[in-house]
C-alpha cells in the first residue's frame, strides 16, 4: 500500500476506535484501497478478491469463455421458459438457425469446464465439483442434445404414426449409449464407492426423514427425465420433443453451476 493509502486506513482505524465508523465499512474501505486485493473483470471493472463475485473469475478461464457461455446459457433458459409460460411455446423451429445452435451452445458450456482443474475425489461437505460428476454432466447434457438434433433431422409429428416406431427405438438407443458411457465413467472414476445422490453430504443434524425425501425426489426426477426423453410425442409442429429434451438440460447444468 502507498503512504496515502496507509494514511487512509490509519484514519479509518482511528475513527473506528472513536465509534464514528462502523466495523464493516472500515474493513470494506481497506480492501478496496489495497490494489493487491483487487481483481480486474473483463478489463472493465474491479472487484475485491475476497468477495464472492471474485470467486467466479479465475486465471484458468483467462478468456472468460466459460463465464460468457454460462451467462448466455442462463439468459437463453430464461427466455425460452418465459416464452413457454407466457405464450405456451418455446419457439423452437426446424428452419431456425438459433434452434440448431441452441443445444450446441449448452453442450460447449459443459465441455468448457475442462478449462479448470477438477479434483478426482469429493471434498466432503464442500459444494465442489469432482471429475466423475463433471463428465456425467457432459454425458447427460449430450444425451438431451442428441435427441434434440435427432428430432430436427428426423422430425416426428403427432399426426405421423408411421415414423413413431423408428423414432422411439432411436431415442432408446441414444439413451442406452449415454447411460453405458456414464457407467464406464463411474467404473473408472468413482470416488471410494460413493454415489452422487446416495452419498451426498449433509449438514450436521439434518433429520433422516428429510434425507429420505430428497433422495427419493432425485430418483423420481431421474426416472421422469428418462421417461420424457423416451416417450415424449411430437406435437403437430414437432415442438414437444424439442422442448422436452431442452427442458431436461436445465437441472443437469444447474447441478454443477
N, C-alpha and C positions, 0 to 999 in steps of 0.2 A: 504494500500500500504506500502511496505517496504521503508526504508530510501533511498536505492539505487533508487527505482522507483520514489520516491518523487523528488530525485535529478534530474533524467532524465526529468521528467515533468517540473520542475522548469527551467532547462536549455533550454528546448524547448520553454517555455514561454518567456524566456529572448531573445532567438533568434527571436521569432516572433515579439517582440517589436522592435528589430533592423531591421526587414524586411527581414531576411535571411531564414525564414521557412514559407512556405505557411500555411494559416489557416487550410485547410483541412488536411494537413499532420500532423500538431501538434495535432489535435483532434483525428486522427486515431491512432497515436502512444500512446496517453494517454489511449485510450480504450483498446488497445492490451496489455499494460503493467499492467492493473488492473485485477487480477485474478477474482475478483467478477463480472466482466463484460464479462467473457468468459464462453463458454459452450462447453463441450466435445461431439462430434458427433461420434456415433458408437465406442467410445473408441479409436479412431484413431487420429482425428484432432480436433482443437478447432476453434470456430468462435465467433465473438463478439455478445453478447446478444442483442445489438442494431441493428444488421444487419438484412436484410430481410431474409437471409438464415436461421438465428437462429429461426425465427418465425415458420419455418416448424418443428422444433424439440421441443417437449414439454414433460413434465413429465408424461402426461396422457398415451402417447404411449412409455413407457419406454423400451419395447422390440423392438421398431421400426417396428412393424408388418405392420401398416398402410402405412408407408413410403416405406418399401421394396415392398409391394404389389403394391403401386402406381407407383413406378418407373418401376417395372416389367411389369405392365399392359401397361404403356405408350410405353415401348420398344416393347411389343407384338403388339400393334396397329401399330406402325411404321413399324415393319417387315411385317405384313400382308398386309398393304396398299402399301408398297414398292413392294411386290410381285405382287399385283394386277396391279399396274401401269406398272411395267417392264415386267411381264410375263403374265398378264391377268388372274391370278389365285391366290387366297389366300392360296391354298394348304391345304384346309380342306379335310380330308379323313375319311371315315367311319371306317376304320380299324386302325386309328392312335390314340394312347393314348393321344398325345398332343392336338388333336382335341377334344376329350372327356373332357379333363381337362380345355380347354380354357374358356368356359363360367362360369364354377365353380369358377375359379380364379378371374374373374371380379366381380362375384356376392359376393364373400367373401370380396373383396376390398370394395364394397359399404357397406356391413354389418359391416365391421370393423370400420366404422365411429361411431358406438355406443360406442367406447372407449372414445370418447370425450364428455364433457358436451355441449349440444347444447341448445340454448335459444328457448323457445316456440314462442316468438314474434320476428318479424323482427326488425333490428336495423336501421331504417330509410334508409339513402343513403349508409350505410356501406355494403360492399360485404361480409356479414357474413351469413353462412347457418343457417337456423332455422328448427325446428323439422318437420313441415309439408313437407318442401322441402326435407329434409333428407330421410323421409320414402317414399315419392313419387319417389325419385331417386332409392331406393332399389326395389320398386314395378316394375318400368318400366325397370330396368335392368333385373329383374327376368322374365319379360314378354318376352324379347328377348331370354334369356337363355332357357325358357320353349319351345319356338318354335324351337330353335336350337336343343335341345335334342329330341323333337318330330320328327324332320326330321332325326336325327340319328337313332332313334328307329323304326320309320315307314317311311323309305325314299320314297320320291315321285320323280319320274323322268319325264321329259317332254314327254317321249315316252310310258308312262304307264297311260293312261287316266282313267282306271277303279279305280285307287286309288285317283283320284283328289277330288271327292265329299267328301269323308271321311276326306281328308286332309284339305280342305278348311273349313269344318264345325268345325273340332277340333281346328284349328287355330283361328277361330272366337270365339269359347268358351274360349280359353285361353286369348284372348284379352279382352273379356267381363268380365271375372273374375278379371283381373288385373285392369280394369277401375272401376269396382264396389268397389274393395278394396281401390283404390285411392280416390273415392268419400267418402267412410266411414272415411278415414283418414282426409279428408278435413272437414267433418261434426264435427269431434271431436277436430281437432287441428287448424282449420283455424284462422288466426290472424285478429281479428276485421273485418271480412268480406272481407278482401283484397285477391286478387288472385295473383298468381306468376307473370304473364305477364301483365295483365291489370293494375295492381297497382305497377309495378316495379318502383323504384326510378330513378329520372333523375337529372342530373346536372342542376343548375340554368341557365336559358337562352336557354335550348335545344328547338329548334323550334318544333312546333306542327306537321309539316309535317314529320319530322324525327321520332317522336314518333309513328305516324300512320304507317309509312313504317316498322319500326322494329316490331311493334305488329302484323302487317299483315304477316311479314316474319315468325315470330314464329308460328303463326296459320297455315301457309302454311306447315312449317316443320312438325308440329304435324300431320296434315292430311296426308301428304306424308308418314310419318313413319308408321302410322296405315294402310294405303293402301298397302304399301310394305309388311308388315307383313301378311296381309290377302291374297294378290293377287299374291305375288311372285311365279313364277313357278320354279320347279326344272329343272336344265339343264340335259343333257344326263348322267352326272355323279352325279346329285343331289346337285351340288355345289350352285346353285342360292339362295336357301332358307337359307343355312348356311351362306353364305357371306352377304346376305341382313340383317338377324337378327343380325349378329355380327357388321356390319357397323352402325346399328341404336344405338347400345350400346355406341358408341364413343361420340356423342354430349350429351347424357344423363349423362355420367360420367364426361365429361369435365365441365358440367354446375355447378358442385359443387366442382371443383378442386381448 
